[in-house]
Every structure is written in C-alpha cells, then in structure tokens.
C-alpha cells in the first residue's frame, strides 16, 4: 500500500512538472503574443481605366489614368510624378500571369509609385512586404532586390541585398520584406517606390504591396 502511494506521488509530480514545462516557454507567458495583422494591401486586381473600360492590352494605362485601386477605399491616393509607370498584366500560365495586374517600372527611365494618405493611426511595429520581379528571362540575366528604392514618410529604407537570377526570378516573384522604424511612422503616411534609370536596366514589376502590423522579428 505504501509503495502504491509513493508511486502515485511520483506520477502526479511528473505530470505537473511536464505541464508546467510545456506551458512556460518564455519569460512573459502571462500575455500571449499579438499575431501579425495586414491592414493595408494593394493587389491592383480591381483597377479599371478612369475613362471607363477594363485593362486588357497595350497601350497600358499610366497610374493617373487608372482608378479603383484597393487602397482608395481607405482614402489612399496614387500617383507617379514622372508619368511613366503603368498597370499591366501578362498572358499565360506563369506565376506572374496568374497574379494578374501589377505596377510596371520601365527600364532605363525614371518612374515611381507614390501612395499617400495611408491611414496608419497609432500602429507600431510595422513591416512592408511586396512581390518583386526584375524581368529576368535569360540564364545569365542578373539583378537585385535593392535596385528599387523605397521611401516611407520621406525617409529612405534599407532594402535586402538579394541577387535575382533565372533560377529565383524568371517568370515568378521574389518576396521582399522591410521593417519600417517606429520613429518615422505617422498617423497619415506616404509610401514611395522609386525606379531610377541608372539602376533599372531590365524593367521592374511590383505586386501585392502590403503593410503588416506586429510582424515577428526578422533579419
């Protein structure tokens, strides 16, 4: 009888101890982490021509000639002071074609996409992410994710240095993610994607531009 009692205590102790170990995996386990939440996303998939009609082929409309951007529902304003970036899509079965519309920055020219009046409120810990393609087709074509400039509220952001080649960027997008420092955030913010003639020798595609709050730390 005594043996059974001691054996039961050992089993209970192991169960309790195991339960505690499985539950406590950080110093502040009383407050669960807040999951990341996307609060602004531009897919370009609802856009139409300002003068009416769907976008199906060349001549592709410039940013100023397009309406029904996703962000317009939240008051965001879209522009390109260079008047050279346009909205396009590809035919076929590639990943890029399946994603439908994207913003196109032509090679060897200055162009941009400025999204102003973005409502951030008091959000913090924000990451910007988007899909990027450098129009790579040949086996020896090379580009880099850092050839596109990004500014947020007039502050330059540091882009990751990722080589793009036929293996990781031909007919498909490369996801890019950038942490936006809290000190440059504003309740109403502006995002600028800038393509410079000297850096863009291929033509750039960008799609699925998204701002995400409470994104986990990353390098």
N, C-alpha and C positions, 0 to 999 in steps of 0.2 A: 504493500500500500504506500509506504514511504517512497519507494522507488518511482511509482506512478506519479506521485505528487511532484517530485523533483523534475521528472521528465516533462510534465505538463508545464512547469515554470520555464524550463529551457525553451520549449516550443513557443510559448507565448512571448518570451523575450526576443527570440529570433524574428518572429512575425512583426512585433512592434518596431524592433530595430530596423528591419528591412523596409517597413512602411515609411519610417522617418527618412531613411536614406533616399528612397525613391522620390519623396516629395520635395526635399530640400536640395535644389541643385544650384542655388545662388544665394548671395548674402541677403537679398531683399525679396524673399519668396512670399511676403505678405501681399504684395501688389503685383498682379500679373502684367506682363509686358503688353503695350498697346500695339495691335497689329498694324502693319503698314496700310495706308489707305490712299488710293489715287483720287484726287479731287479735281484735276483738270486734264483733259486729254483731247488732242486733235488728231483725228483719223483721216480727214479730208474726204471721207466717203459719202458725205451728203452734199458736197458742193455742186453748185449749178452756176450758169452764166448769169451775170447781173441783168443782161438784156433778155434773159429767158432762154430755155433750151438746155439739154444735157450736154455734158462734155464727153465726146466720143473719139475725136481725132484732131489732127493738126489742121489749122493753126491752134495751138494750145493757148488758153486764156491766161493773161497775166494776173497777178494777185488782185489788182484793183478792179479787174473785170469779173471777179468771182464773188459769190455770196453763199450763205448757208454753211459757213464754217461751223464746226461743233461748238467752239468757244463763244460764238456770237450769242448763244442762249444765256450766257453768264455775263454778257456785256463786253467781252474782249473785242479788240479792233485789230484788223490785219492789214499790213501794208508792206510795200517794197519801194523805197525812195529811188532805187535805180531803175525800176520798171522793167526788169529783165527776168526775174524768177517767174515761173509759171506752174500751172497744175497739169499733171499728165497721168497717164496710166499706160501699161504695156499689155499687149495681147499675148496669149499663150498660156502655158501651164506652170511657169516658173513661180517661185515663192513671191517674187516681186509682183508678177501679174495677178496672183491670187489676192494680194493685199489691196488691189485696185489703185485708187488715186494716191499721188504723192506730190511733194513740192520738188521742183527741178531747178537746180542752180547750174546754168550753162557754163561750159568750160571757157577759160581764158577771158572771163568777163567779171565785172563787179556786180553782185546781186545779193539780195538779203530777204529774210522774212522777219518782220517785226510784229510781235504780238503784244499789244499794250492793253492797259486797263484790265489786267488779270486780277481777280479778287482773291487775295491770299488771306485777308483777315489777320488774325494773330497767330497763324500757324508757324511752327518752327520745325527744325529737323527735316528739311525738305531735300529731296533728290530729283534731278531732272533725268529722264531717260527717253531715248528715241531710237529708231532704226535708221541705219546709215548704209548707203551703197555708193561706191565710187566709180560706177560704170565700168567695171573690170570685165574683160572678156578673154583676152589672150593669156597664154600661160606665163608670159614674162611681164605682164602688167602689175604694177605695184603702186599703192597709195597708202594713206594713213588716216586714222580717225581724227588726228589733231590738225588736219588741213582745213577743217571748218572751224571758224571762230564762233564762240558763244559768249554773249554778254548778258548779264542779268542786272537790271537797275543800273546800267552804265558801268558795271564792274566786270572786268574780264575774268572768265572762269578757266581753270586749267583742265584741259582735256586729256584723257588717257592716250598714251603713245602705243597704238596697236597697228601693226602692219596689216594692210589689206592686200590680198593676192587672189589668184584664180581659185585657190582651194577654199578660202573662207568668205569670199565676197562676190564671186561670179554668179549672177542671177539670183542672189539672195542678200538679205540684210545682215548687218552686224549690229548687235545691240550695244548702245553706248549709255553709260550711266555716270552722272556727275553730282557730287554733293554740293549744294549751294550753302555757303556760310550764313549762319543765322544773322550776323551783323549787317548783311546787305538786304535782308528781306524787308518789304514794305507791305502795308495793307493792300495797296493797289500797285501792282508790279508790272515790269516790262521785260520781255524776253526777246533777245536778238540773235538770229542765226545769220552769220555773215560769211559770204564766199568771196575771196579775193582772187583777182585774175592771176596773180603770181603763184598762188597755191593750188588753184583748181585747174589742172590740165586735162581732166577727164570728163567733167560733169558730175554733179553730186545729186543723189536722191535722198530725201528725208521723209520719214513717215512715222505715225504713231508717237507724236510728241506728248509726253505726259509728265505731270508734276505729282510726286508721291510724298505724303507726309508720314513721319515715324518710320522711315526705312531703316533696316538694320545697318550697323556699321559695315563698311566695306573699304577695300583699298582702291 
